[in-house]
Amino acid sequence: RAARLWRYNFDPDVDLVLSPLRPDAKYLPAANQTRDELVFALSDRVEVVFASESGNTRRLADRMQAVGRPVEWH
């Protein structure tokens, strides 16, 4: 549902991979929220296409706006 990649192929010259989990770790329920927090924290600008009122994306986008970082809502 949420698109986080601009292209389908990994480009090792410009792409950065972030993971809240160790490579050998099993799934953790909070992993997606932690990943989203990392992405938002490293972003200079965020464009939100869809965010549920009670979702993590909405909470993080609101937080970015509160600290003066640009968020564009589509």
C-alpha positions as CSV (number, residue, x, y, z in Angstrom):
1,R,0.0,0.0,0.0
2,A,2.8,2.5,0.8
3,A,5.3,3.1,-1.9
4,R,8.8,3.7,-0.6
5,L,10.9,3.0,-3.7
6,W,11.3,5.3,-6.7
7,R,12.4,2.5,-9.0
8,Y,12.4,-1.2,-9.0
9,N,16.1,-1.9,-9.2
10,F,18.6,-1.2,-6.4
11,D,21.4,1.2,-7.5
12,P,24.4,0.7,-5.2
13,D,25.9,4.0,-6.3
14,V,23.0,6.1,-4.9
15,D,20.6,3.9,-2.9
16,L,20.8,3.5,0.9
17,V,19.3,0.5,2.7
18,L,18.0,1.0,6.2
19,S,16.7,-1.8,8.4
20,P,15.6,-1.7,12.0
21,L,16.4,-5.4,12.1
22,R,19.6,-7.4,12.0
23,P,20.0,-9.4,8.7
24,D,19.3,-12.7,10.5
25,A,16.5,-11.4,12.8
26,K,13.0,-12.7,12.6
27,Y,10.0,-10.3,12.1
28,L,9.3,-7.9,14.9
29,P,5.9,-6.2,15.2
30,A,7.4,-2.7,15.6
31,A,9.8,-3.1,12.7
32,N,7.7,-1.2,10.1
33,Q,7.2,1.8,12.5
34,T,10.9,1.9,13.3
35,R,11.7,1.8,9.6
36,D,9.3,4.6,8.9
37,E,10.8,6.7,11.7
38,L,14.2,6.3,10.1
39,V,13.0,7.3,6.7
40,F,11.2,10.4,8.0
41,A,14.2,11.4,10.1
42,L,16.5,11.3,7.1
43,S,14.2,13.1,4.7
44,D,14.5,16.7,3.9
45,R,11.0,16.7,2.4
46,V,8.0,14.3,2.5
47,E,5.2,13.9,0.0
48,V,2.2,12.0,1.5
49,V,-0.2,10.4,-1.0
50,F,-2.4,8.6,1.5
51,A,-2.2,8.4,5.2
52,S,-5.0,7.1,7.5
53,E,-6.0,9.5,10.3
54,S,-4.7,7.2,13.0
55,G,-1.7,5.7,11.1
56,N,2.0,6.0,11.6
57,T,2.6,7.9,8.4
58,R,0.1,10.6,9.5
59,R,1.7,10.9,13.0
60,L,5.2,11.2,11.5
61,A,4.2,13.7,8.8
62,D,2.5,15.8,11.5
63,R,5.6,15.7,13.6
64,M,7.7,16.8,10.6
65,Q,5.4,19.8,10.0
66,A,5.5,20.7,13.7
67,V,9.3,21.1,13.6
68,G,9.1,23.1,10.3
69,R,10.1,20.5,7.8
70,P,8.2,20.5,4.5
71,V,5.4,18.0,4.0
72,E,3.3,18.0,0.8
73,W,-0.1,16.4,1.0
74,H,-1.6,14.9,-2.2
